[in-house]
């Protein structure tokens, strides 16, 4: 008799719990309310990307920004006037419109200059773009002294895996200097092992030391590029890295890209760098001639 009463009690309790859940779910519907938010119309702005490199023709990718809910696209702005001015010498040129891809860097552009950039440390360049809608974006950059590697070594562990031990002097110990290091496999457009930025606050006898992980083997072809960059370019790269880490992460702090230009978005930067290409051997690095750009 006791067992029957217990079973009856549990069955009644289960039904009461089920009915409570149904009642609660139906009641919650009364607390739901759809809210429509009228967003202000998005104003598209010019976006410019330009990297000046000694010995190369200047190229510019000019596009416009799009709203968050717009379909993903690359809206090129071809109806524009783009000028490059060396503010140090006063010499400039108007870039011609040409949609193309630089296959050595895998970067697209829609404006290109005819004059090759001279390797002059300390000279400043200004890029200005205006379009047929009256929009204007301007960026300025200066060629810094290029860095110089002191040495690059491959050091092996007992599993025949090597890490790279890289040293170079800080360009100016009395000033704040910023650097970017990029390590590629096989070619400049090959797999990118590392890409990071840093400042030179921590040096030993004015020398910066960088070490990688144990990820290399005998026979690997590696290209190490070290850039001496401006503070504005450093801030831009850091903000891009932060935005990439925050993308899709609900717990990450939202990040705004820190442009180096005025009147729009984007980056204008002069590239001053040192680069080494080599094959890793057991006892040494066999250096190779750099690929022609």
N, C-alpha and C positions, 0 to 999 in steps of 0.2 A: 504494500500500500504506500509506503514511504517513497519507493522508487517511482511509482506512478505519479505521485504528487510533485516530486522533483522534476520529472520530465514535463509535466503540464506547466509548472512554473517557468522552466527555461523556454518552452515554446511561446508562452504568453509574453515573456520578456523580449524574445527575439522579434515578435510581431510589433510590440510597442516601439522598439528601437528602429525597426524598418519604417514604420509609419512616421516616426519623428524625423527621420532623414528626408522622407518624401515631403513632409510639411515644411521642413527647413529650406529645401531646395526650391519649392514653389514660392515660399515667402521671400527668398532672396531676389527673385525677379522684380519685386516691387522696388528694390534699392538700385536697380540698374538704370542708367540714363546715358543716352548717346549725346555727346557734345560735339558740335561742329566748330572748328576754329578757322577763322578766315586769316590766311597768311598773306602778308603783303607781297606784291609781285616782286620776283627776283630780278635784280638789275645785273645783266651780264657785264663782266669787266674783261679787259685785255689780260692775257696771260703770256708771258715771254720767257723763253729759256735760251740762254746763250752762254757758251763756254769758249773763251778765247784761248788759243794755244799758239805758241810761237812756231813759225814755220808752216802754219795751216791757214787756209782761207776761213774767214769768219762766217759762221752759219747761225741762223736764228729760227727757232720754231715759235710762231706767233699764233695763238689760239684765243678762245674766249672761255670764260668760266660758265658753268651751267648750274642750275638749281639742283637741290638734293633729290627731288622727285623726277627730274628729267631723265629721259632714256640715256644710257651710257653711250657716249660718242666722243669724237675728237673734232670739235668744230674749228676748222682752220680759218684764219682770217687772212685772206690773200689780197683784199682790196685795202692795202695800207702802204705807207711810206716808212721805210726803216733806214735809219742813218747810223753810221758808226763814226765817231769822232775821237781822234787822239788828242785829248785836251792838253797834253804836254807839248806837242809839236804844232797843234792847230790843224793838222791834216785829217781829212775825213772823206767818206764816200757814201753814196746811196746804194744799198744792197738791192740786187735784182730779185724778182719773184721767181722761184723755181721749187717745185715740190719734188723732193728726192729723199733718199736714205743713204747715209754714210755707212757702208757695210763694214768698215773697219771698227766702228764704234757702235753700230746698230742703233743709231739715233737718227730720227727723221728731222727734216727742216723744210721750211717753205720760203726762206730768203737766204741768199749767199752773196758774199762780196768777191771782188776780183783781185784785191790786193792781199798778199800773204802777210800775216802778222810778224813783225820783226821782234826778235828776242831782246827786248830792252827792259831790264829791271828798273822799277820805279816809275814807269810811264803809266798814265791813267787813261782809260778809255770810257767813253759814254755811248750807250746804245739808247736810241729814241725811236719809238714807233707810234705813228698816228694813223688812224683808219678813217674811212669815209663817213663814220658816224660821229666824228669829233672826239673820240676817245684817245687818250695819250698815256703812254707808260714810258718811264725813263729808268735806266739802271747805270751805275758807275762802278768800275772795278780797277784795281791797280795790280800790276805784276810785281809780286814779292820776290825776294831772292830765293832761288830754288834750293832745296835741301840737298845734302850729299851724304850718301851712305858711307859709314866708316868700315863696316864689315857685315857680311851675312854668312852665318854658319849653319850647317845641318848637324844636329847632335842626336845620336841614336840611343835607344834603350835596348834592353836585352831581348826584345821581341822584334828587333829590326825595324822599328818605327822611329821616325825622326821628327823633331820639332825644329823650327827655324829660330835662330837667335840673331836678332837684328839690332845694330847700333848705328847711331848717327848723332852729330853734334847739334845742339839747339842753335838756330840761326842767330839769335841775338839774346844773350843772357840777361840784358838789361830791359827787355821788353816782353810783353805777353805774346807768345807764339802759339799758333794752332796748326794742327796737322791732320791729314787723312791718309790712311794706309789701305791699299786694296791689293789683295793677293788672288791671282787667277791661276787656273790650271790650263796648260797647253797653249793658250792664246789669250789675247786681250778680251776676246768675246767668249772665252771658254768659261767653265764653271768657276764662279766666284767663291773662293774659300772664305775670305774675310773682307769686311768693309767696315771700318770703324774710324771715328774721329776722336781726337784727344788734344789736350793742351800740354805744354812742356813745363808744368809746375814742379815735377819731381825728376831731377836730373842728378847724376853723379859726375863731378868734374865737368859740368856742362855737357854731358853726354846722355842721350835718351836711349834706353834699352827696352826692346820689345821682344817677347817670346810668344810663340804660337803653341797649339796643342800638338801632341804626337799623332800626326795624321798623314805624314809623308813617307814614301818608300823609295828605295833605289830605283832609278829610272824615271821618276816623275819629272815632268817639265813644269816649271813654276815661273810666274812673272810677278815681281813685287814692285808696286808703284807707291811712292811716298810723295805726297803733295804738301806744300806749305801754303796755307789758305788764310784768307781774311776772316776776321771775327764774324762778319755778317754771313759769309758762306758757311762758317762753322755752325752758327745758330740755325741757319736754314737746314743743314743736313741733320742736325740733332732733332729738330722739330719733325722732319720727315720720318726719322727712325722712331720717334715717340708715337707719331700717328699710326705707323704701321703696326707697332706693338699693341696699340689701343683698339685697332680695328677689330670689331667682333667680340671684344672683351667687355662685358657689362660692368666689370669692377674697375676698369682702367679710367684714369682721368682724361677727359676729352682734351685734345691738343689742337692748337691753331698753327698752321704752317707759317713760319716767319719768313716772309719774302725779303729779298734784298733790293727790291725796286720800289718806285713811287708811282702812284696813279693806277695801279693794277696789282696783279700777282705775278710771281715768278722769281727767277734767279738770273743774275748776270755775274759771271765769275771768270777771272783769269787763272789759268792753270800753270803753276810753276812746280815742277816735279823732278824727281830722280827715279830712274826705272832700271831694274835688272831682270834679265831672263836667263835661266840656267837649268841644267839637268842635274839632279841629285845623284851623286855617286857615293860609294862607301867612305872614301877618304877625302873627297873634295867636291866642290861645285864646278861643273863645267859650264862656263858662261857662253851664251849664244848672242849673235848680233840681234838687235831689236828689230821687230818687224817694221817694214816701211808703211807709213800711214797714208 
